[in-house]
């Protein structure tokens, strides 16, 4: 079982009367990330309801065990040595509901574990505009908010009204848009703020036109990004006034490799796992690319993907 919890304590925390769901010890995270990289998490839990999630968070807090929520597993690099503590899958929170609508607008309640593409597809089918540019972005809504996902001039911050979070002490609170600190690929929420749901406001429009734009955006992504490959999305943020992918390309990095990790020949800001890639190789390739870009353009690239887990000094 967990290196931090005794078997007896694990049984107590995951008793049937306090926790409904599934729990695994030493679960390999490569099975739960879009990069297909990552060693074992001490605990991997999939609670089925809010009560189970709250009980689990309180128990982990009492034991001093760290908790990391996980949505779709995109935009994250998990170390080969795995994750100390508990990873909590938010997959059970996956509903989208209309909470209010007018002639011109609709407000949606979107649970945190909802795949972003489920939301995009729902809006497309219903003729709700405002997020069609997010088509093709992997992961869940919680991750999209934490990283303020965006593409083609659209960002999720454009449509978010508020988020509901739960803290490690079980407290639930609502945070309005203005307090979220949403910026370029960033959000002011801390790691201790676990998103439960998001309220979204979209514009009503012509379903055929919204569908057409969405399909055009998707086709462009298919042509220019390796979205069918094992990757974590964009590795680096765009520096002011420039594009990271273009700088990496012009620095001659396309096709560079470390082990089974390769700088995509389709889009240089994507690193692709060709099968047996490791986190150490991924980090090494990041360093190689950053060094080349810095030498060529005197620009230090800032990491966009989240780096999680145990890393040897």
N, C-alpha and C positions, 0 to 999 in steps of 0.2 A: 504493500500500500504506500501511501504518501510518505516521503522522507520526514515530514513534519508532524504527521498524525499517526497515532497508534491504530492498530486494527480495531480495537475496541471503540475508540473515539470515532473512527470512520463509521462504524455500525450505528453509533448513537446519532450522529449527524444525519445519516441517510435512512433513518427509520421510516417505515411506510407511513406512519401517522404524521410526520413532519416534512417529508420530502416525497413528492411524486415526480417521477421522471427516471432518467438513466444516469448512471455514474460509472466511470471507468478509471482505473489506476494505470499510470504510465502509458497513456494514450499518445501514439505518435502524431504529432501535429502536421506532418506532411500530408496526412489524409484529410486535413481540414483547412488547407491553405491553397490558394490558386497557383502559388509557385510550386507546390508539391515539395516543399522543404520544411524541415522542422523535426527536432527530436521530441522526446516524451514530456508531456505535462504530468506533474505529480498526480493531479486530479483533473478529470474532464467531465463536467456535469452538464446535463441537459434537463433543466427543470421544466415541468409541464404547465405550471401556472405561477401566478404572481406570489401566492402564499409560499410556495416551495422556494422561490427565488429569495424572498425576504428571509425566511428561516435559514436558508443556506448562508446568506450574507452575514447575518447576525452570528451564526456559529463560527464562521471563518474569522470574523472580527474578534470574537472572544478568544480564539486560538492564536491570533496574530498571524494568520495565513493570508497572503496576498491573493487577490482575485482579479482576473483579467477577463472582461467580457469579450466575446468574439461573435461577429456577425457572419458575413460570407467568407471571411478569410482572405480577402483581397487587400492589397496595399500594406501588407505586413510581411516582414522577414523574421521567421522564428529561428533561433539558433539551433545548431546541430546538437547542442547539449540539452535542449528542451527548455521547459518553463517551470520554475519553482513556484509551488502554490497551486491554485485552482484556476482553470480556464472554464468560463461559464458560457455555454452556447446560448444565444438568444433566439434560436430557431423557432421556439414555441410561440413567440410574439410575431405573428405574420399576417395580421388582418388589416384590411383597408375598408373604412366605412365613411359614408357621407354624413356629416353632422349638421350641415346647413347649406342652403343654396338660394340664390336669387336669380334674376333674369340673366345677369352678366357673370356671376362668379359662383364658385363652389368651394366649401371648406371640407377638408378631409381629415379624418383621424387615421393615422398610419402607425402601426406598431413597429417597434425598433428592428425586429428581425425580418421584416418584410424585404425580400429581394428588391433592390432598386428597380430592376427591369420589370418586376411585377407591377410596381407603381406606374412606371412609364407606359407599360402596355395597357393598364387600366385607364389612364388618362387619354391615351391615344384612341382607345375603343369608344370612350364616352364623349370625345370631342373637347377635352379640357386642355388648354394650352398653358405653357410656361416651363415645361420640363422636357420637351421633345429633344432638345440638344443633349440630354443626359443618356440617350439611347446607347446601348453597348457598354456602359460602364458597369463592371461587375460589383459584387458585394451587396450589402444590405443598407437599409436606410440609416441605421445608427452610424455606420462607418461613413456614409456619404455626408452626414451632418458634421461629424467630428473632423472630417477632412475638407469640408465645404467643396464637395465634388463639383466639377464643372467641365464644360466642353462647348465649343461653337458659340461662345458668348453667353451661355446659360450657366448659372450656378444654383445649387439647391438653396442657397441663402436668399435667392430672389423670391422664393415662395414659402419659406418657413415662417410661421407666425410665433410658435412657441414649442418648447419640448418639455416633456415630463421625465424627470430622472429619479432614480432611487439611490440613496447613499449607503455606505457599508453599515450604518447603524439602523437601516431599515426606513429611514425618513424619506418620504416622497415629496417632491416639490416641483412646481411649474416654473420654468424660466422663459421669460418673454424674449422676443427676437432681439431687442436692443441690448439685452444683457448677455447675449451669447458670444459677442465678440467675433462674429464671423468675418473672416478676411480671406485673402488668397490662400487657399488650401489650408486654412487654419480655423480654429475655434477656441474660445476661452474656457470651454468645459475642461475640468480636470479629469485625471484617470479615475478618481473616486466618484465621478458623476456617471452613473450607468443609465443610459437612455432607455426609457420604457416605450415612449411614443412621441410622435411629432404631429403637430397640427399644421396643415399645409393649405394655402389658398391659391386656387388656380382660376384662370379666366375661361369662360365658356367660349367656344369657337366652332368653326366648321370642321367636323370630324374628318372629312376627306382631305382638307387642306393640312390639318395637323398630322394626319397619317402620311401624307405625301412628304412633308418636311422631315418627319421622323425617319422615313425610309431613305431619304436622300442623305441624311446625316449618317445613318447606319452604313450605307453603301460606301460613303467616303471613309469611314473608319475601317471597314473591311479591306479597303484598298491601301490604306496608309498605316494601319496598326496591326500588330500580330495578336489580335484578340482571341484567336482560336488556339494559341500556344499557352504553355505554362509560364505565366508571368505575374508580377504584382502590380501591373500598371506602370505609370510613369515613375521612374526612380528618383529624379531630381525635380525640384521646382524650377520654373522659368525665372531667370534673373531679370531685374528691371530692364525693360526695353529690349529684351532678347528672348530667344527660345532655346531651352536647354538641349532639345533634340538636334537643332541646327548646329549649335556650338560643338556638340559631341561628334556629329557627322563631319563638320569641317575640320575638326582636330584629327580626323582619320581613324576614328574609333569603331566605326561600323564593322561588325564581324570579329572584333577582338574577343578572346576567350580566356576564361580561367576554368579549367576542368570542363564540366558540362554546362557552364553558364556562359552565354554568348550575348554580346550587344547585338540586338536585332538589326538585320540588314534592311528591314522594312521601315522601322522607326527607331532611331538611335537612343531614344530615352526609355526604351523598353529593354530589359535584360531577360532573356528567355532561358528557361531550364530545359535542356535538350534530353533530359531523362534522369540522370543521377547527380544532378547539381547539389552542392552543399552551401550552407550559409557562409562558411569561411571563404569559399571561392567567390560567392556573390559579393561579399564585403571587399575582397581583394580586387575584384574587377571594378568596383566602385572607386577604390583608391586609384587604380591605374587610369581610369577615365578622368577622374577629377584632376589628377596630376597633368595629364595631357592638355585638358581644357585650360587649366591655370597657366601652363607654359605658353600655349598658343594665344590666349586672349586675356590673360591676367584677370580671370574671373574664377572665383571660388563657388562651386555649385553647392546648393543647399539640399539636403536629403528630403524627399517628399514621403517616401515609404516609412512606415513605423518599424523600428527594429526592436524585437522583443525576445526575452528569454535570458538564459545564462550564457555569458561570454567569458572565456578565460582571459585573465589579465595578460 
